Amino acid sequence: MSRSTTRPDTLMPRWRPPSPRSSPYITPAGMAALRAELDVLWLRRREVTAHLAAAAAEGDRSENAEYIYRKKELRELDRRIRYLQKRLPDLQVVAHVPDDRLRIFFGARVRLEDEDGKPTDLRIVGADELDTARNWISVDSPMARALLKHTLDDEVCVRTPGGARRYRVVAVEYDDAARLPPEA
């Protein structure tokens, strides 16, 4: 019998393995949005540092709520700026429409019908453009992986935590105006 009363497999480790890298693909509109976000973050950072300097000049920083709040806000801004500065050079803009417009590739708008005939509209975009409110799914998601390279009227099986679900591809569309905006 072991002398230790705690089992090593029941301890909660702090270290977690890094999440897998997301694919580097992005739409032209997504790239423009990330660049605009970075510009806004730099402007916001200037404002926050000015407020932080004013709060620091007031004296005792340990009980200065304004100073503590601005330090936290500056940390969050710097974290997002660092992420964008590292991520933007790695991104590959997919600005072309595939030759086979009935086959599902990156950037496609897809209409699916489930087994009950209920329609679902999705758009396959990059991980940095994910927007569940607009039904934009990441190209790395299980749903997008199952859909890629399928064509109109194909039946697709998607494995979900609740079990396998079947969908039929009803429509596939691409944006014709997929052009990269000029760099600033």
PEQUIKA-V257586 format. One line per field, one symbol per residue. ss: DSSP state (H for helix, E for strand, - for the rest). phi: phi as a letter, one per 30 degrees, with the letter a starting at -180 (. if undefined). burial: I if it has 9 or more other ideal C-beta (glycine too) atoms within 8 Angstrom, else O. Layout:
# PEQUIKA-V257586
ss=???
phi=???
burial=???
This chain:
# PEQUIKA-V257586
ss=-------HHH--------------EE-HHHHHHHHHHHHHHHHHHHHHHHHHHHHH--------HHHHHHHHHHHHHHHHHHHHHHHH---EE---------E-----EEEEEE----EEEEEEE-HHH-EHHH-EEE---HHHHHH---E---EEEEEE--EEEEEEEEEEE-----------
phi=.dddccdddcdcdddbdddddddddadedddddddddddddddddeddddddddddddjeddccdddddddddddddddddeeddddedddcdccccddddccdbejdcbccbddciddbcbbcbdddcebddciccddddedddddeidbeidcbccdbedjdbcbcdcabbbddddbddddd
burial=OOOOOOOOOOOOOOOOOOOOOIIOIIIIOIIIIIIOIIOOIIOIIOOIIOIIOOIIOIOOOOOIOIIIOIIOIIOOIIOIIOOIOOIIOOIOIIOOOOOOIOIIIIIIIIIIIIOOOOOIIIIIIIIIIIOOOOIIIIIOOOIIIIIIOIIOOOOIOIOOOOOOIIIIIIOIOIIOOIOOOOOO
